[in-house]
Amino acid sequence: MLVPDPKVVRELLTRYASLRIAQAEGESPATARELADVSYTLCVITGKTGIHDAVAEADALLLAQGRRTGAATGGRDGESGLSLAV
């Protein structure tokens, strides 16, 4: 199984969260299109068919990557360990 680049996953999750906030503040066609695009990309990159599953999988991928990095650096990787899922 291919594992997506954690930086790309983190950027997608951040963009997804930002767009969800923007949409909650006031819907616009442009925001809706961008949110649909980011949601689709998250689904593709994680191999999931629904956005909730894709966000959970992306979060799990980052958590697993953080554990691997933390073990390699003695836990001093600069990550907060906080979930990015919204």
MDAnalysis code that builds the backbone (N, CA, C; Angstrom):
import MDAnalysis as mda
import numpy as np

u = mda.Universe.empty(258, n_residues=86, atom_resindex=np.repeat(np.arange(86), 3), trajectory=True)
u.add_TopologyAttr("name", ["N", "CA", "C"] * 86)
u.add_TopologyAttr("resid", np.arange(1, 87))
u.add_TopologyAttr("resname", ["MET", "LEU", "VAL", "PRO", "ASP", "PRO", "LYS", "VAL", "VAL", "ARG", "GLU", "LEU", "LEU", "THR", "ARG", "TYR", "ALA", "SER", "LEU", "ARG", "ILE", "ALA", "GLN", "ALA", "GLU", "GLY", "GLU", "SER", "PRO", "ALA", "THR", "ALA", "ARG", "GLU", "LEU", "ALA", "ASP", "VAL", "SER", "TYR", "THR", "LEU", "CYS", "VAL", "ILE", "THR", "GLY", "LYS", "THR", "GLY", "ILE", "HIS", "ASP", "ALA", "VAL", "ALA", "GLU", "ALA", "ASP", "ALA", "LEU", "LEU", "LEU", "ALA", "GLN", "GLY", "ARG", "ARG", "THR", "GLY", "ALA", "ALA", "THR", "GLY", "GLY", "ARG", "ASP", "GLY", "GLU", "SER", "GLY", "LEU", "SER", "LEU", "ALA", "VAL"])
u.atoms.positions = np.array([
    [0.843, -1.187, 0.000],
    [0.000, 0.000, 0.000],
    [0.883, 1.244, 0.000],
    [0.553, 2.177, -0.835],
    [1.280, 3.438, -0.874],
    [0.844, 4.319, 0.290],
    [1.798, 4.980, 0.895],
    [1.501, 5.881, 2.013],
    [1.728, 7.312, 1.527],
    [0.715, 8.162, 1.636],
    [0.868, 9.545, 1.165],
    [1.863, 10.330, 2.019],
    [2.452, 11.329, 1.413],
    [3.392, 12.210, 2.093],
    [2.663, 12.924, 3.237],
    [3.188, 12.819, 4.464],
    [2.531, 13.462, 5.609],
    [2.345, 14.968, 5.436],
    [3.260, 15.614, 4.751],
    [3.120, 17.068, 4.535],
    [1.898, 17.359, 3.679],
    [1.677, 16.544, 2.663],
    [0.518, 16.726, 1.789],
    [-0.761, 16.460, 2.574],
    [-0.768, 15.400, 3.357],
    [-1.939, 15.067, 4.169],
    [-2.247, 16.204, 5.142],
    [-1.222, 16.708, 5.801],
    [-1.406, 17.810, 6.768],
    [-1.959, 19.050, 6.067],
    [-1.423, 19.372, 4.882],
    [-1.904, 20.535, 4.136],
    [-3.369, 20.364, 3.729],
    [-3.727, 19.157, 3.289],
    [-5.117, 18.906, 2.902],
    [-6.066, 19.013, 4.094],
    [-5.671, 18.453, 5.224],
    [-6.514, 18.547, 6.418],
    [-6.672, 19.993, 6.874],
    [-5.600, 20.745, 6.814],
    [-5.662, 22.155, 7.200],
    [-6.572, 22.930, 6.261],
    [-6.438, 22.664, 4.967],
    [-7.275, 23.347, 3.982],
    [-8.746, 22.950, 4.158],
    [-8.978, 21.666, 4.403],
    [-10.338, 21.182, 4.630],
    [-10.968, 21.893, 5.832],
    [-10.237, 21.978, 6.929],
    [-10.751, 22.634, 8.135],
    [-11.031, 24.110, 7.866],
    [-10.126, 24.778, 7.192],
    [-10.310, 26.206, 6.880],
    [-11.546, 26.428, 6.013],
    [-11.732, 25.553, 5.039],
    [-12.893, 25.697, 4.155],
    [-14.199, 25.383, 4.881],
    [-14.175, 24.429, 5.792],
    [-15.375, 24.135, 6.581],
    [-15.753, 25.348, 7.428],
    [-14.754, 25.998, 8.002],
    [-15.010, 27.199, 8.801],
    [-15.561, 28.305, 7.919],
    [-14.943, 28.515, 6.761],
    [-15.398, 29.554, 5.839],
    [-16.829, 29.286, 5.393],
    [-17.135, 28.032, 5.146],
    [-18.487, 27.683, 4.718],
    [-19.498, 27.931, 5.833],
    [-19.102, 27.653, 7.065],
    [-20.005, 27.874, 8.200],
    [-20.269, 29.362, 8.414],
    [-19.282, 30.182, 8.093],
    [-19.434, 31.632, 8.265],
    [-20.301, 32.248, 7.179],
    [-20.339, 31.646, 6.036],
    [-21.147, 32.157, 4.932],
    [-20.845, 31.379, 3.671],
    [-21.834, 30.687, 3.175],
    [-21.618, 29.845, 2.008],
    [-21.423, 30.684, 0.752],
    [-20.532, 30.201, -0.090],
    [-20.341, 30.804, -1.400],
    [-20.055, 29.673, -2.384],
    [-20.394, 29.871, -3.644],
    [-20.139, 28.831, -4.636],
    [-18.643, 28.472, -4.743],
    [-17.784, 29.461, -4.626],
    [-16.345, 29.208, -4.725],
    [-15.853, 28.350, -3.561],
    [-16.314, 28.674, -2.361],
    [-15.926, 27.888, -1.182],
    [-16.460, 26.473, -1.289],
    [-17.681, 26.325, -1.743],
    [-18.281, 24.996, -1.902],
    [-17.494, 24.162, -2.908],
    [-17.075, 24.777, -4.006],
    [-16.273, 24.065, -5.017],
    [-14.929, 23.639, -4.453],
    [-14.266, 24.562, -3.770],
    [-12.960, 24.238, -3.171],
    [-13.093, 23.129, -2.132],
    [-14.136, 23.208, -1.303],
    [-14.358, 22.188, -0.285],
    [-14.614, 20.828, -0.938],
    [-15.384, 20.816, -2.021],
    [-15.636, 19.564, -2.734],
    [-14.336, 19.005, -3.309],
    [-13.495, 19.864, -3.864],
    [-12.216, 19.424, -4.427],
    [-11.298, 18.849, -3.356],
    [-11.181, 19.542, -2.234],
    [-10.311, 19.072, -1.145],
    [-10.865, 17.784, -0.552],
    [-12.177, 17.712, -0.411],
    [-12.802, 16.500, 0.120],
    [-12.524, 15.318, -0.804],
    [-12.680, 15.523, -2.100],
    [-12.408, 14.468, -3.083],
    [-10.942, 14.032, -3.000],
    [-10.042, 14.973, -2.922],
    [-8.619, 14.657, -2.856],
    [-8.283, 13.881, -1.592],
    [-8.861, 14.277, -0.469],
    [-8.644, 13.529, 0.774],
    [-9.159, 12.090, 0.641],
    [-10.304, 11.921, 0.014],
    [-10.845, 10.576, -0.187],
    [-9.915, 9.748, -1.071],
    [-9.428, 10.331, -2.143],
    [-8.536, 9.611, -3.054],
    [-7.220, 9.253, -2.374],
    [-6.627, 10.214, -1.689],
    [-5.304, 10.002, -1.094],
    [-5.340, 8.985, 0.053],
    [-6.504, 8.857, 0.701],
    [-6.628, 7.905, 1.815],
    [-7.297, 6.598, 1.397],
    [-7.852, 6.555, 0.192],
    [-8.525, 5.351, -0.271],
    [-9.887, 5.138, 0.354],
    [-10.506, 6.194, 0.818],
    [-11.825, 6.110, 1.459],
    [-12.886, 6.701, 0.533],
    [-14.140, 6.303, 0.750],
    [-15.217, 6.790, -0.110],
    [-16.034, 7.921, 0.508],
    [-15.879, 8.158, 1.800],
    [-16.601, 9.235, 2.467],
    [-15.635, 10.170, 3.169],
    [-16.004, 11.432, 3.256],
    [-15.094, 12.427, 3.820],
    [-14.820, 12.180, 5.298],
    [-15.797, 11.727, 6.051],
    [-15.557, 11.482, 7.477],
    [-14.533, 10.370, 7.669],
    [-14.670, 9.313, 6.877],
    [-13.685, 8.224, 6.934],
    [-12.319, 8.700, 6.446],
    [-12.309, 9.550, 5.417],
    [-11.052, 10.051, 4.871],
    [-10.319, 10.926, 5.885],
    [-11.054, 11.780, 6.585],
    [-10.435, 12.641, 7.597],
    [-9.883, 11.787, 8.740],
    [-10.649, 10.798, 9.156],
    [-10.184, 9.912, 10.235],
    [-8.928, 9.152, 9.805],
    [-8.918, 8.661, 8.576],
    [-7.750, 7.931, 8.066],
    [-6.538, 8.859, 7.940],
    [-6.750, 10.068, 7.443],
    [-5.656, 11.030, 7.316],
    [-5.081, 11.362, 8.688],
    [-5.948, 11.541, 9.653],
    [-5.505, 11.827, 11.016],
    [-4.703, 10.647, 11.569],
    [-5.173, 9.428, 11.315],
    [-4.461, 8.232, 11.770],
    [-3.097, 8.109, 11.092],
    [-3.024, 8.444, 9.806],
    [-1.744, 8.408, 9.097],
    [-0.743, 9.372, 9.725],
    [-1.219, 10.576, 10.054],
    [-0.331, 11.561, 10.671],
    [0.086, 11.133, 12.072],
    [-0.835, 10.546, 12.806],
    [-0.513, 10.064, 14.139],
    [0.542, 8.958, 14.070],
    [0.366, 8.023, 13.143],
    [1.339, 6.937, 12.973],
    [2.695, 7.497, 12.542],
    [2.694, 8.469, 11.648],
    [3.940, 9.094, 11.201],
    [4.618, 9.803, 12.367],
    [3.825, 10.468, 13.194],
    [4.375, 11.161, 14.362],
    [5.013, 10.188, 15.337],
    [4.391, 9.028, 15.492],
    [4.960, 8.014, 16.380],
    [6.283, 7.497, 15.836],
    [6.318, 7.238, 14.519],
    [7.571, 6.766, 13.903],
    [8.655, 7.824, 14.024],
    [8.293, 9.074, 13.737],
    [9.261, 10.167, 13.820],
    [9.680, 10.390, 15.259],
    [8.720, 10.342, 16.170],
    [9.010, 10.531, 17.591],
    [9.948, 9.471, 18.113],
    [9.753, 8.234, 17.684],
    [10.637, 7.150, 18.118],
    [12.042, 7.358, 17.562],
    [12.125, 7.864, 16.342],
    [13.426, 8.067, 15.714],
    [14.158, 9.260, 16.311],
    [13.409, 10.246, 16.824],
    [14.050, 11.452, 17.358],
    [13.958, 11.541, 18.872],
    [13.525, 10.481, 19.492],
    [13.396, 10.500, 20.949],
    [12.227, 11.335, 21.418],
    [11.188, 11.494, 20.548],
    [9.994, 12.238, 20.943],
    [10.122, 13.737, 20.795],
    [11.183, 14.209, 20.168],
    [11.395, 15.656, 20.029],
    [11.241, 16.075, 18.578],
    [10.086, 15.760, 17.987],
    [9.887, 16.072, 16.573],
    [9.185, 17.390, 16.325],
    [8.786, 18.099, 17.378],
    [8.168, 19.400, 17.217],
    [6.669, 19.351, 16.970],
    [6.103, 18.162, 16.866],
    [4.666, 18.049, 16.678],
    [3.976, 18.121, 18.021],
    [2.806, 18.699, 18.051],
    [2.066, 18.842, 19.303],
    [1.341, 17.573, 19.684],
    [1.097, 16.695, 18.719],
    [0.346, 15.493, 18.991],
    [-1.155, 15.711, 18.960],
    [-1.595, 16.917, 18.627],
    [-3.013, 17.226, 18.564],
    [-3.593, 16.737, 17.248],
    [-4.827, 16.287, 17.303],
    [-5.516, 15.828, 16.113],
    [-5.833, 17.004, 15.204],
    [-5.709, 16.792, 13.886],
    [-6.074, 17.813, 12.931],
    [-7.485, 17.613, 12.400],
    [-8.098, 16.503, 12.761],
    [-9.440, 16.211, 12.272],
    [-10.440, 17.212, 12.831],
    [-11.393, 17.550, 11.989],
    [-12.418, 18.515, 12.380],
    [-13.750, 17.829, 12.406],
])
